[in-house]
Amino acid sequence: MLRRSLLATPALIAALPVRAQGTIKMTIATGVDPSFSPYYVGKEGGFFEKHGLDVTINTGPSGSAMIAFLIGDQVNSAYGSEQAGVSANIRDPKVVAIAEGTALLRWLSIVGRNIETMDQLKGKKVGVARGTGGEVFWLSVIDKLKLNPADYTIVNVEAPEMVAALERGNIDAFAVWEPWPTRALRAIPNTKILLNNESIQIVRNFIYMNKGWAEANQEATRRFLRALLESAAFIDSNREQATAQVARFLRQDRALIGELLTKIRFPLDLTKDSVANMQLAIDQLRGMGRLGKEVTPAEVIWAEPLKAVAPDRVRI
């Protein structure tokens, strides 16, 4: 895993209020794409430091893949999809969602090569990263369009490998989040977005913690949430600076990051829609025979930490 320890710019640090007393170390984990920007801006913008947190960010192939590291307190927080959070909670009930971090408005797409329509996708190989928001999206497409799952061969491919797999011909299409659809369109001839999530479902990424750790470290948890709330507000009100910070952290093209940030928002709240998405993930896992045991959204979502720092943001 890649460990990042980047400092905020001196100008931004000077503009921040006095930091909280006493530094607390935290390790958090997620994937490498702008949908997890509150983590990156929290680090790059100095918001974690402002609140007395010395944060290390571990990154992996997807945010969902990193949620499992909350089991056994290997990390203190992770940022990823509904399905991954439910699956981790089933293995360890202490893994809980403390806030909805991202609403993915136009973020996930089915991209095909030498395919013009969804009808032409039948009988083809589709790349899907199991247990991620990409799979939530694919299953929602199947349900919403009343498609027959048996008409498609699903190939389990991690998101960073999908563009190469499509180019090699290992798959004919993939269902995944940005920036991979945009990268495929730019890199591979005869590729096309067949469908995006806007007309299917607003997929959501959640911020998770290990409840045992959070209860034992309540001050750190409060500081962490306050820093994330300020990071999300900064992204909304200082888009140009936030774009530069995210691009720097991810070492990606600034123009691309700016374009992608227009397709998502960062609510940092818990609402009835948050609960509905978590229920959908539970239902999908049950339908695939991967639920393991019954669980409810109330068991996966833990609202008390957010209530403690921003009660108006909890509306469930």
N, C-alpha and C positions, 0 to 999 in steps of 0.2 A: 504494500500500500504506500501511496505517496504521502509524505508528511509535509505540510506547509506551515511556515512560521513567518509570515510577512508583516511588516510594520506599516502603520498608517503614515500618511504624509505629514511632515512637521506642521504645515499650514492648518490641516484639519485638526490635528491634536491640539494646537493652540486655541482653536475655536470651541473646543469641547468644554463643558463644565468640569469642575473638580471631580476627580475619580473617587470611587468608593474606597474606604479604608480596608486594607488587608487584601492581598492577592490570593485568589483561589484558582488552582489549576484544574482544567477540564480538558477532556479529549472528546471530540465530536466527529461524526462520520457521515458522509453522503457521497453522491455521484459527482460527475463532472459535466454539469450543464446549467444554464442560467435559471432554470426553475428552482434552484436551491440558493438563489442570490442572497437572501437574508443572512445565511451563514458566511458567505464570502464578504459581503459588505460589513458584517459584524467584525470581521477580522481586519480587512483592508481599511475600513473607515474608522477604526479605533473604538468602536462601540463596546466591544468586549473589554478592552483595556480600560475604558472609561468607568465601567462598572466593576472594576477590580478582578477581572477574570484573565487568566493566562491560558488561552485556548489554543490547542493543537487541532487542526482539521485533517482527518484521514479521508482520502478519497479512493473510491473503487469503481468497478465497471458500471454500477448504477446505485442510486440511493437505496433502492429496495434491497440490494445485495448486502448493504452495510447495516441494515436494521438488525440482522441476526447477531451482530456483535454486542447488542445490548444485553443479550442473554449471558448471565454470569458477569455482568459489569465490565465487559472488555472495553466499552466506551460509555460515555455518560449521556450522550444524546445522538440521535440519528434522524435523518430526514428522507422520507420516501413514500411509497404508495400505500394505498389502503390494504391491498391483498397481503403485502409483505408484513404489514403491521399486525393483521389478524393472525397470520401464520406464526409469527413470533410470539404473540400473546398466547396462542394455544400451547406452544412449547413451554412458555414461561409467563404466567399471568401478570408478572411484574412489569412486562413490556407494555407500555400504554402510550396513547396519543395525548399530548397536552395542548395541541393547537393545530388548526388547519393552516398550513404554511403557504400553500400555493393553490390557486384555482387555474387550471390549464385550459384556457379558453379556446385557442386554436393551436394546439401544441402537438397533438398526436395525429399521425396520418398513416394511411395505407399507401405505400409507394410501389408501383409495379414497373417492370422493364419489358418493353415490347407488348404492353397490355394497355388497352384504351379504356376499359370499363370494368366495373365489378363483376359483371356477367362473365367476362373473359377470364376472370381469376379462377373460375371453377376448374378443378382438376390440377391446379398448380401447387407449388411448394411455397409456403408462406413462413417467413422468419418471425418468430415471436420469442421474446425473452420471458421465460416462465416465472411466475410469481412477481411480476412487476406491473406498473401502470399500463405498459404496452399490452399485457395479456388482459387486464381489465377492459381496455378499449376494444381489443379484438372480440372478446366475448360479448361486449355490449353491441358491437356491429352485427354479430351473428343473431343476437336476440332482436334488435330493433328492425333489421331488414328481413327477419324471418328466413334466414339462410340455413342450409343443412351443413352442420360441421363436417360431416363425412365427405363433403365435396372438396375438401382442402387437406393437403398434407402439411401438418404443422412441424416446423423444424425449430428446435430450441437453439437460438443464437443470441449471445450477449449483444447489447446495443452497439458497442464500439466496433464489432465485427460485421455488422449488417451490410454496410456499404461495400466492403470487400467481397462478402459472400454473394451479394447481388451482381457485382461486376464479374465474378468468376463463373456465375451461372449455377452456384450451389442452391440458390433459391430464386424464385421468380418475382417475389414481392416480399415486403416486410411491413409489419405494423409496429411503429415505435414513435418515440418523442423526438422533439428537436434537440440538437441541431442536425440529427442524422438524415431526416427527409431533405432538408435544404442542401446538405452536403452531397447527397446522392444526385439530386437534380443538377447540381453544378458539375459533378465529376463524371457522370455516366450518361452516355447518349441514350436517347429513346426511353428515358424514365419519366414518370408522370405520377402526380398525386391523384389517386383514385377516389379518396374520401378523407376528410379530416373529422376531428371529434366534435366540431361546433354543432353539427346537426344530430349528433348521437348522444353525447354525454359530456358534461364538464367533469373531467377527472381531477382528483385532488391529491396533493401530496401533504402529508402530515409530519409534524415534528413530534418525535417520540423520545421518551426517557424510560429508564428503569425506575419504577416506582419506589423500590426499596432504597436505591441510592438517593433519589430526590427527597424522600421523607427524612433520610438521615442527613441531608445537606440542603435544608430548606433555604438558607440564605443564598447559596450558590444558585439554586433553582430560580429564586426570585430575580437575582441579578441577571441570570441568563435570559429569562423571558423579557425583562425590561430592555436589555440590549437588543434582542431580536425585534421588539416592537419599534424601537428607535431606528433600527436598520431598515425595516419595511417602510417606515414613514420617510426616511431619507431617500429611498429608491423612488417613491412617488413624487417627492418635492424637489429632488435634485437629480433628475434622470441622467443628465450628461455626466456628472461626476460619478454617479453610481455605475453607469455603463463602463466608464474607464476603470473603476475598481474591479468590477466583475471580469472584464477582459484581461486585466493584469493578473488577477488570481488564476484564471483558467488558461492564460497564455493563448488566447484566441483573438481573432480579428475584431477590432472594436466596432466596426460597422455592422458585422454580423450579429454581435451581441446586442447592439442597439435595436436592430430589426426584431430579434427574437423577444426582447423584453416587451414589445408591444402586444405580444400574443398571450400574456399571462398577467395575473395580479397576485398580490401577497396580502391576503386579508388578516392573517394572524388573529383568528377568532375561532369560535365553535358555535355552529348554528344547526338548525334542523337539516340543512343541506349536507353538512358534515356527517351527521348521523345517518342520513339516507345513503350517502356514498359508502359508509362503512358497512351498512346493512347489505348493500349490493355486493360488496366484496365477499361478505360471509355467504350470501346466496350462491355466488359464482363458485366459490371453493367447494361448497356442499354439492353443487351440481357436477363438479369434476371428480367428486370422491376424495377431495384433499382437505376437507375440513378437520378431520381427526376427531374432534368432539364439538358439541354445540357451544356456541359463545354468542353473546349479545353485544351490540354497540356500546351499551353502558359499561360492559366489562373492559372493552378495549379503550374507550375514551375516558380520561381522568381530567375533569374540569377544574378541580380545586386550585392547582397552581395558577392558572390563568385568572380565576376569580379573585385570587389574592392580590394580583397586581393590576388587573384591568377588568373589573367585574362587568362593565358595560359590553365587553366583547364576548361574553358567554350568554348565548341565547338558545339554549336547548332545554 
